[in-house]
């Protein structure tokens, strides 16, 4: 989770997805997570003067190769505040989803500390890698309201000679970023990135990043931040991340007589009589996560949904970051 969270933070790519408060029919499993877990937003002060936010976050994961559907895989609390021009963030991991150990991570974008949440003892200090793509800083949006400067983005995109497509009728803008402007790594290279903006609301709608590692595995990550409109402002209430992994490397080994099911509809049903007979003889057991498709093919699509249970604006005290701030005083 650290890697995904701070990778997004470094790139400064914040994206927006509007959530309607009205009831919808035939909602998707993702929409259902937000509708069955509605966010509570507490606002202290003016909607136009938001300097901090905190939220309790539930994380749900689903893999298209497993029949289990969404299940909760993590829970944490996040806090963000700008103090003296410096942006601080803190993540407190729930020990029930972290091996029974309470962990806290605090960073100011330059330094990061990992803390034992039970004792407040600093366990390690890490220097945050510098942003390798400062040319893309103009794409940074508010982590609280999701706003971007469309005029500045148009100017900078033109200066950098980026591929920009605009649809005036739909009020949309798509910016394609070449690999030459993206970060470089020894074990993984960025192939491209695509950003979709809504020019009418001045928000980033979607970010798509495509990478390939040394084994030829291509990963397409698509991210959407979910916001709820309150008092004509957008407030973040969650994120939706889809990770499409295409692995050309086929695992070796014989499948024997294993029957392969490509989707849940192909799994045969048995009668109640057959079920009761198998249950009485002890030849049946529950398996909520049946693997679909050829098990030698490791390609899959993973969807990670973060739902903010509570959101508090302008309620974060400076003392939340004192373990890191105190070291710099």
C-alpha positions as CSV (number, residue, x, y, z in Angstrom):
1,X,0.0,0.0,0.0
2,X,2.9,2.4,0.8
3,X,4.3,2.0,-2.7
4,X,0.9,2.7,-4.4
5,X,0.1,5.6,-2.1
6,X,3.4,7.5,-2.3
7,X,3.9,6.8,-5.9
8,X,0.7,8.6,-6.6
9,X,1.7,11.4,-4.2
10,X,5.1,11.9,-5.9
11,X,3.6,12.2,-9.4
12,X,1.0,14.6,-8.1
13,X,-1.7,13.1,-10.2
14,X,-5.1,13.6,-8.5
15,X,-8.2,12.6,-10.3
16,X,-11.9,13.2,-9.9
17,X,-15.0,11.1,-10.1
18,X,-18.4,12.6,-9.3
19,X,-20.7,10.6,-7.1
20,X,-24.4,11.4,-7.2
21,X,-26.4,11.4,-4.0
22,X,-29.4,10.1,-5.8
23,X,-30.4,6.4,-5.8
24,X,-29.3,4.5,-8.9
25,X,-30.7,1.3,-10.4
26,X,-28.5,-1.6,-11.5
27,X,-25.5,-0.3,-9.7
28,X,-22.1,-1.9,-10.2
29,X,-20.3,-3.7,-7.3
30,X,-18.0,-0.7,-7.0
31,X,-20.9,1.8,-6.8
32,X,-22.6,-0.5,-4.2
33,X,-19.6,-0.2,-1.9
34,X,-20.0,3.5,-1.8
35,X,-23.8,3.4,-1.5
36,X,-23.8,0.9,1.3
37,X,-20.9,2.7,3.1
38,X,-21.9,6.4,2.8
39,X,-19.4,9.0,3.9
40,X,-20.0,11.4,6.7
41,X,-18.4,14.8,6.1
42,X,-17.7,17.2,8.9
43,X,-16.7,20.7,8.0
44,X,-15.1,23.2,10.3
45,X,-15.1,26.7,8.8
46,X,-15.6,28.0,5.2
47,X,-15.9,25.6,2.3
48,X,-13.5,27.9,0.3
49,X,-10.9,27.8,3.1
50,X,-9.9,24.2,3.5
51,X,-6.3,23.6,4.8
52,X,-6.5,20.0,6.2
53,X,-8.5,16.8,6.1
54,X,-8.5,13.4,7.7
55,X,-10.4,10.3,6.9
56,X,-11.0,6.7,8.1
57,X,-10.5,4.5,5.1
58,X,-11.8,0.9,4.3
59,X,-10.0,-0.9,1.5
60,X,-11.7,-3.6,-0.6
61,X,-10.1,-5.7,-3.3
62,X,-11.4,-7.9,-6.1
63,X,-9.6,-10.0,-8.7
64,X,-11.3,-11.0,-12.0
65,X,-9.6,-14.4,-11.8
66,X,-11.2,-15.3,-8.5
67,X,-15.0,-15.8,-7.9
68,X,-14.9,-14.4,-4.4
69,X,-15.8,-10.8,-5.3
70,X,-14.9,-7.8,-3.2
71,X,-13.5,-8.4,0.3
72,X,-12.0,-6.0,2.8
73,X,-8.2,-6.3,2.8
74,X,-7.1,-3.2,4.7
75,X,-8.2,-0.3,6.9
76,X,-6.3,2.8,7.8
77,X,-6.6,6.5,8.8
78,X,-5.1,9.3,6.8
79,X,-4.5,12.9,7.7
80,X,-3.2,15.8,5.5
81,X,-2.3,19.3,6.4
82,X,-0.2,22.2,5.1
83,X,1.9,23.8,7.8
84,X,4.2,26.7,7.1
85,X,3.9,26.0,3.4
86,X,4.9,22.3,3.8
87,X,2.4,19.5,3.1
88,X,2.4,16.8,5.8
89,X,0.6,13.5,5.6
90,X,0.1,10.7,8.0
91,X,-1.2,7.1,7.6
92,X,-2.2,4.9,10.6
93,X,-2.6,1.3,9.6
94,X,-5.2,-0.8,11.4
95,X,-3.4,-3.6,13.3
96,X,-6.1,-6.1,12.4
97,X,-4.9,-5.8,8.7
98,X,-1.2,-5.3,9.4
99,X,-0.2,-8.5,11.1
100,X,-1.4,-7.4,14.5
101,X,1.1,-4.5,14.7
102,X,0.0,-0.8,14.7
103,X,2.1,1.1,12.3
104,X,2.2,4.9,11.5
105,X,3.9,6.5,8.5
106,X,4.5,10.3,8.6
107,X,6.1,12.3,5.7
108,X,6.5,15.9,4.5
109,X,7.5,14.8,1.0
110,X,11.2,15.0,1.9
111,X,11.6,12.8,4.9
112,X,9.5,9.8,6.1
113,X,9.4,8.1,9.5
114,X,7.8,4.8,10.4
115,X,6.5,4.7,13.9
116,X,5.4,1.9,16.3
117,X,1.8,3.1,16.9
118,X,1.6,1.5,20.3
119,X,4.8,3.1,21.8
120,X,5.2,6.1,19.5
121,X,8.8,4.9,19.0
122,X,10.4,5.8,15.6
123,X,11.5,2.6,14.0
124,X,13.1,3.9,10.9
125,X,13.7,7.1,8.9
126,X,13.7,7.2,5.1
127,X,14.6,9.9,2.6
128,X,11.8,10.3,0.1
129,X,13.0,10.0,-3.5
130,X,13.0,13.3,-5.4
131,X,10.4,13.8,-8.0
132,X,12.0,12.7,-11.3
133,X,9.4,14.4,-13.4
134,X,9.2,18.1,-12.2
135,X,8.1,19.1,-15.7
136,X,4.7,17.6,-14.8
137,X,4.2,19.5,-11.6
138,X,1.7,21.7,-13.4
139,X,-0.8,18.7,-13.3
140,X,-0.9,18.8,-9.5
141,X,-4.4,19.2,-8.1
142,X,-5.7,19.9,-4.6
143,X,-5.8,16.7,-2.6
144,X,-8.9,18.0,-0.8
145,X,-11.0,19.7,-3.5
146,X,-9.5,18.2,-6.7
147,X,-9.3,21.5,-8.5
148,X,-6.7,22.1,-11.2
149,X,-5.6,25.2,-13.2
150,X,-6.9,24.5,-16.7
151,X,-5.4,27.6,-18.3
152,X,-1.9,26.8,-16.8
153,X,-2.3,23.2,-18.0
154,X,-3.0,24.3,-21.5
155,X,0.0,26.6,-21.5
156,X,2.4,24.1,-20.1
157,X,1.2,21.3,-22.3
158,X,1.7,23.5,-25.4
159,X,5.2,24.4,-24.1
160,X,6.2,20.8,-23.6
161,X,4.6,19.9,-27.0
162,X,2.4,17.2,-25.5
163,X,-0.3,15.5,-27.5
164,X,-3.5,17.2,-26.5
165,X,-7.0,16.3,-27.7
166,X,-10.0,18.5,-26.8
167,X,-13.7,17.9,-27.3
168,X,-15.5,21.2,-26.8
169,X,-19.0,19.6,-26.8
170,X,-18.1,17.1,-24.1
171,X,-15.8,19.6,-22.4
172,X,-13.1,17.1,-22.1
173,X,-9.3,17.2,-22.6
174,X,-7.0,14.2,-23.0
175,X,-3.2,14.7,-22.5
176,X,-0.8,11.9,-23.6
177,X,2.6,12.0,-21.8
178,X,5.5,10.3,-23.5
179,X,7.8,7.9,-21.7
180,X,10.7,10.5,-21.9
181,X,8.9,12.7,-19.4
182,X,8.1,9.9,-16.9
183,X,10.3,8.5,-14.1
184,X,12.9,5.9,-14.9
185,X,13.7,2.7,-13.0
186,X,16.2,-0.1,-13.3
187,X,13.6,-2.9,-13.1
188,X,10.6,-1.2,-14.7
189,X,10.1,1.4,-17.4
190,X,7.2,3.7,-18.1
191,X,5.7,3.2,-21.5
192,X,3.2,6.0,-21.5
193,X,0.6,8.0,-19.4
194,X,-2.7,9.4,-20.3
195,X,-4.6,12.0,-18.4
196,X,-8.3,13.0,-18.9
197,X,-9.6,16.3,-17.6
198,X,-13.0,17.9,-17.3
199,X,-12.6,21.5,-18.5
200,X,-16.1,22.5,-17.3
201,X,-15.4,21.6,-13.6
202,X,-11.6,22.1,-13.9
203,X,-10.8,18.7,-12.5
204,X,-8.7,15.6,-13.5
205,X,-11.0,12.7,-14.3
206,X,-8.7,9.8,-14.9
207,X,-5.0,8.9,-15.0
208,X,-3.7,5.8,-16.9
209,X,-0.1,4.7,-16.5
210,X,1.4,1.8,-18.5
211,X,4.6,0.2,-17.4
212,X,6.7,-2.9,-18.4
213,X,9.2,-4.8,-16.2
214,X,12.3,-6.8,-17.1
215,X,10.2,-10.0,-17.6
216,X,8.0,-8.3,-20.2
217,X,5.0,-8.0,-17.9
218,X,2.9,-5.0,-19.0
219,X,0.8,-3.3,-16.3
220,X,-1.9,-0.7,-17.0
221,X,-3.0,1.2,-13.9
222,X,-6.1,3.3,-14.1
223,X,-7.0,5.5,-11.1
224,X,-10.0,7.5,-10.2
225,X,-10.5,9.5,-7.0
226,X,-14.1,9.6,-5.9
227,X,-15.4,13.0,-4.7
228,X,-18.8,14.1,-3.3
229,X,-20.0,17.6,-4.1
230,X,-20.8,19.6,-0.9
231,X,-21.5,23.3,-0.9
232,X,-20.3,23.6,-4.5
233,X,-17.0,22.1,-3.6
234,X,-15.6,18.6,-4.2
235,X,-14.6,16.5,-1.1
236,X,-12.6,13.3,-1.6
237,X,-14.5,10.2,-0.3
238,X,-12.5,7.4,-1.9
239,X,-10.5,6.0,-4.7
240,X,-10.9,3.4,-7.4
241,X,-7.8,1.8,-8.9
242,X,-7.8,-0.9,-11.6
243,X,-4.5,-2.8,-12.2
244,X,-4.5,-4.8,-15.5
245,X,-1.5,-7.1,-15.6
246,X,-0.7,-8.9,-18.8
247,X,1.9,-11.6,-18.2
248,X,3.3,-13.3,-21.3
249,X,5.2,-15.9,-19.2
250,X,3.3,-19.1,-18.9
251,X,3.9,-21.3,-15.9
252,X,5.3,-24.7,-16.6
253,X,3.6,-27.9,-15.3
254,X,0.9,-30.4,-16.2
255,X,-2.7,-29.6,-15.3
256,X,-3.7,-33.2,-15.4
257,X,-7.5,-33.7,-15.3
258,X,-8.1,-30.3,-13.8
259,X,-11.2,-28.7,-15.3
260,X,-10.9,-25.1,-16.3
261,X,-13.8,-22.6,-15.9
262,X,-13.4,-19.3,-17.6
263,X,-16.3,-17.6,-15.8
264,X,-18.7,-18.4,-13.0
265,X,-21.6,-19.4,-15.3
266,X,-19.5,-22.3,-16.6
267,X,-19.4,-23.9,-13.1
268,X,-22.0,-26.8,-13.1
269,X,-24.7,-26.8,-10.5
270,X,-25.7,-29.9,-8.5
271,X,-29.1,-30.8,-7.0
272,X,-30.0,-30.5,-3.3
273,X,-30.0,-34.3,-3.1
274,X,-26.4,-34.5,-4.5
275,X,-25.3,-31.7,-2.2
276,X,-26.7,-33.3,1.0
277,X,-25.2,-36.7,0.0
278,X,-21.7,-35.2,-0.5
279,X,-22.0,-33.2,2.7
280,X,-23.0,-36.3,4.8
281,X,-20.1,-38.3,3.4
282,X,-17.7,-35.4,4.1
283,X,-16.8,-35.0,0.5
284,X,-17.7,-31.3,0.2
285,X,-16.2,-28.1,1.5
286,X,-16.7,-24.4,1.0
287,X,-14.2,-22.6,-1.4
288,X,-15.3,-19.0,-1.8
289,X,-12.3,-18.1,-4.1
290,X,-12.3,-20.5,-7.1
291,X,-9.6,-19.5,-9.7
292,X,-11.1,-18.9,-13.1
293,X,-9.3,-19.5,-16.4
294,X,-6.0,-21.3,-17.1
295,X,-4.0,-21.4,-13.9
296,X,-0.8,-21.4,-15.9
297,X,-1.7,-17.9,-17.2
298,X,-1.0,-15.3,-14.5
299,X,-2.6,-12.4,-16.3
300,X,-5.3,-10.7,-14.2
301,X,-7.2,-7.5,-13.4
302,X,-7.3,-6.3,-9.9
303,X,-9.6,-3.6,-8.6
304,X,-8.9,-1.8,-5.4
305,X,-11.6,0.4,-3.9
306,X,-10.9,2.7,-1.0
307,X,-14.1,4.0,0.8
308,X,-13.8,6.9,3.2
309,X,-16.0,6.2,6.2
310,X,-15.6,9.6,7.7
311,X,-14.1,12.8,6.4
312,X,-13.2,15.8,8.6
313,X,-12.1,19.1,7.1
314,X,-10.1,21.7,9.0
315,X,-10.0,19.4,12.1
316,X,-6.4,18.2,12.0
317,X,-4.1,19.5,14.8
318,X,-0.4,20.2,14.2
319,X,0.4,17.7,17.0
320,X,-0.6,14.8,14.6
321,X,2.7,15.3,12.9
322,X,4.8,16.3,15.9
323,X,7.1,13.3,15.7
324,X,8.4,14.5,12.4
325,X,8.0,18.2,12.9
326,X,9.8,18.0,16.3
327,X,12.9,16.6,14.7
328,X,13.2,19.6,12.4
329,X,12.7,22.4,15.0
